[in-house]
């Protein structure tokens, strides 16, 4: 139970408590450098969602697209730099250390989603896990070494 308490505290440090705002945005309305990165990331795939997010005064952009059967989410800063790429993952793809933390955190609760969070170079930086505890959604990020990461 203490790990869950830590997780709930970490959640309040994340976007849900930080007061971020999201709004849909059209590709043509993006700054040119961001538009170039979005086009490169999408690479001919189907654009599913494009949003402008203001978090702590900073503008970032979130792009959801699909290439074939794979859905990805790319988070891009205002300078056109890819901050992260998220994609659905399975427990078999997760490192042993991260898997142990995920299993102990989720326990018998309902696992909603599991995503790998990669750098633009394709290196796994963390795993994002969303699960339900007593009817409330909980989100956490775990590094491959099993330590907790901030969103």
Kinemage of the C-alpha trace (Angstrom):
@kinemage 1
@onewidth
@group {chain A} dominant
@subgroup {mainchain}
@vectorlist {calphas} color= white
{ca unk a 1} P 0.000 0.000 0.000
{ca unk a 2} L 2.810 2.553 0.610
{ca unk a 3} L 3.831 2.347 -3.077
{ca unk a 4} L 0.309 3.302 -4.109
{ca unk a 5} L 0.408 6.311 -1.801
{ca unk a 6} L 3.662 7.414 -3.439
{ca unk a 7} L 2.054 6.975 -6.850
{ca unk a 8} L -0.917 9.126 -5.935
{ca unk a 9} L 1.415 11.870 -4.712
{ca unk a 10} L 3.345 11.654 -7.991
{ca unk a 11} L 0.104 12.016 -9.902
{ca unk a 12} L -0.574 15.374 -8.308
{ca unk a 13} L 2.818 16.526 -9.554
{ca unk a 14} L 1.740 15.600 -13.113
{ca unk a 15} L -0.447 17.309 -15.660
{ca unk a 16} L -3.787 16.471 -14.047
{ca unk a 17} L -3.013 18.759 -11.103
{ca unk a 18} L -0.852 21.273 -12.986
{ca unk a 19} L -3.802 22.770 -14.857
{ca unk a 20} L -2.905 22.101 -18.462
{ca unk a 21} L -5.189 23.174 -21.279
{ca unk a 22} L -5.702 21.266 -24.515
{ca unk a 23} L -7.272 22.367 -27.743
{ca unk a 24} L -7.491 20.820 -31.200
{ca unk a 25} L -5.345 22.543 -33.813
{ca unk a 26} L -5.116 22.238 -37.587
{ca unk a 27} L -1.864 21.305 -39.296
{ca unk a 28} L -1.856 24.604 -41.208
{ca unk a 29} L -2.045 26.574 -37.926
{ca unk a 30} L 1.145 25.044 -36.490
{ca unk a 31} L 4.402 27.012 -36.385
{ca unk a 32} L 6.415 25.988 -39.508
{ca unk a 33} L 9.132 24.136 -37.561
{ca unk a 34} L 6.510 22.152 -35.631
{ca unk a 35} L 4.566 21.430 -38.837
{ca unk a 36} L 7.736 19.983 -40.410
{ca unk a 37} L 8.290 17.679 -37.428
{ca unk a 38} L 4.637 16.590 -37.409
{ca unk a 39} L 4.815 15.782 -41.125
{ca unk a 40} L 8.065 13.826 -40.637
{ca unk a 41} L 6.657 11.865 -37.678
{ca unk a 42} L 3.382 11.103 -39.438
{ca unk a 43} L 5.326 9.844 -42.482
{ca unk a 44} L 2.280 9.144 -44.633
{ca unk a 45} L 0.266 7.606 -41.800
{ca unk a 46} L -3.276 8.588 -40.917
{ca unk a 47} L -3.567 11.641 -38.673
{ca unk a 48} L -6.023 10.791 -35.893
{ca unk a 49} L -5.619 13.760 -33.543
{ca unk a 50} L -3.562 16.939 -33.287
{ca unk a 51} L -3.683 19.114 -30.153
{ca unk a 52} L -1.946 22.164 -28.772
{ca unk a 53} L -1.275 21.809 -25.048
{ca unk a 54} L -0.349 24.633 -22.709
{ca unk a 55} L 1.331 23.267 -19.597
{ca unk a 56} L 2.904 25.597 -17.042
{ca unk a 57} L 3.024 28.344 -19.688
{ca unk a 58} L 4.819 26.163 -22.258
{ca unk a 59} L 3.252 25.147 -25.553
{ca unk a 60} L 3.626 21.583 -26.736
{ca unk a 61} L 1.861 19.661 -29.438
{ca unk a 62} L 0.513 16.135 -29.346
{ca unk a 63} L 0.035 14.178 -32.532
{ca unk a 64} L -1.751 10.829 -32.658
{ca unk a 65} L -1.379 8.869 -35.873
{ca unk a 66} L -1.443 5.336 -37.207
{ca unk a 67} L 0.883 3.619 -39.613
{ca unk a 68} L -0.774 0.364 -40.547
{ca unk a 69} L -1.870 -1.389 -37.378
{ca unk a 70} L 0.372 0.604 -35.014
{ca unk a 71} L -0.935 3.734 -33.267
{ca unk a 72} L 1.589 6.236 -31.970
{ca unk a 73} L 1.512 9.505 -30.078
{ca unk a 74} L 4.317 12.014 -30.604
{ca unk a 75} L 4.814 14.944 -28.226
{ca unk a 76} L 6.623 17.888 -29.824
{ca unk a 77} L 7.811 21.145 -28.250
{ca unk a 78} L 7.397 24.627 -29.742
{ca unk a 79} L 10.843 24.413 -31.351
{ca unk a 80} L 9.905 21.274 -33.293
{ca unk a 81} L 11.876 18.866 -31.083
{ca unk a 82} L 10.312 15.460 -30.425
{ca unk a 83} L 10.029 15.069 -26.653
{ca unk a 84} L 8.647 11.535 -26.696
{ca unk a 85} L 6.892 8.919 -28.776
{ca unk a 86} L 4.362 6.668 -27.046
{ca unk a 87} L 3.135 3.367 -28.402
{ca unk a 88} L 1.106 0.499 -26.972
{ca unk a 89} L 3.219 -2.188 -25.321
{ca unk a 90} L 2.669 -5.537 -23.659
{ca unk a 91} L 4.130 -6.823 -20.392
{ca unk a 92} L 6.312 -9.227 -22.369
{ca unk a 93} L 8.056 -6.246 -24.006
{ca unk a 94} L 8.815 -4.522 -20.697
{ca unk a 95} L 12.150 -4.911 -18.880
{ca unk a 96} L 12.171 -7.307 -15.900
{ca unk a 97} L 12.690 -4.528 -13.364
{ca unk a 98} L 9.880 -2.364 -14.771
{ca unk a 99} L 7.566 -5.367 -15.076
{ca unk a 100} L 8.041 -6.175 -11.377
{ca unk a 101} L 7.099 -2.612 -10.388
{ca unk a 102} L 4.113 -2.576 -12.751
{ca unk a 103} L 2.800 -5.871 -11.399
{ca unk a 104} L 3.254 -4.826 -7.764
{ca unk a 105} L 1.637 -1.424 -8.387
{ca unk a 106} L -1.353 -2.659 -10.359
{ca unk a 107} L -1.825 -5.809 -8.282
{ca unk a 108} L -5.357 -7.072 -8.804
{ca unk a 109} L -6.603 -3.730 -10.065
{ca unk a 110} L -7.700 -3.120 -13.662
{ca unk a 111} L -4.855 -2.340 -16.107
{ca unk a 112} L -6.197 0.228 -18.583
{ca unk a 113} L -3.154 0.814 -20.780
{ca unk a 114} L 0.563 0.199 -21.060
{ca unk a 115} L 2.745 2.227 -23.420
{ca unk a 116} L 6.433 2.417 -24.144
{ca unk a 117} L 7.749 5.987 -24.065
{ca unk a 118} L 10.633 6.371 -26.455
{ca unk a 119} L 13.004 9.100 -27.541
{ca unk a 120} L 13.027 10.173 -31.175
{ca unk a 121} L 15.958 7.771 -31.650
{ca unk a 122} L 13.754 4.861 -30.533
{ca unk a 123} L 15.321 4.324 -27.101
{ca unk a 124} L 12.852 3.362 -24.355
{ca unk a 125} L 12.961 6.085 -21.707
{ca unk a 126} L 10.068 4.741 -19.640
{ca unk a 127} L 6.805 2.855 -19.633
{ca unk a 128} L 3.527 4.661 -19.001
{ca unk a 129} L 0.957 2.609 -17.120
{ca unk a 130} L -2.638 3.590 -16.500
{ca unk a 131} L -4.768 1.541 -14.137
{ca unk a 132} L -7.823 1.909 -11.966
{ca unk a 133} L -7.671 1.947 -8.167
{ca unk a 134} L -10.964 2.027 -6.294
{ca unk a 135} L -12.704 3.507 -9.346
{ca unk a 136} L -10.098 6.236 -9.910
{ca unk a 137} L -7.649 6.241 -12.787
{ca unk a 138} L -3.994 6.224 -11.801
{ca unk a 139} L -1.102 7.022 -14.137
{ca unk a 140} L 2.552 6.347 -13.535
{ca unk a 141} L 5.789 6.158 -15.468
{ca unk a 142} L 8.452 3.602 -14.750
{ca unk a 143} L 11.976 3.637 -16.145
{ca unk a 144} L 13.442 0.403 -17.559
{ca unk a 145} L 15.503 0.068 -14.348
{ca unk a 146} L 12.293 -0.017 -12.284
{ca unk a 147} L 12.563 3.476 -10.801
{ca unk a 148} L 9.656 5.916 -11.008
{ca unk a 149} L 9.864 8.722 -13.555
{ca unk a 150} L 7.960 11.988 -13.700
{ca unk a 151} L 5.578 12.624 -16.557
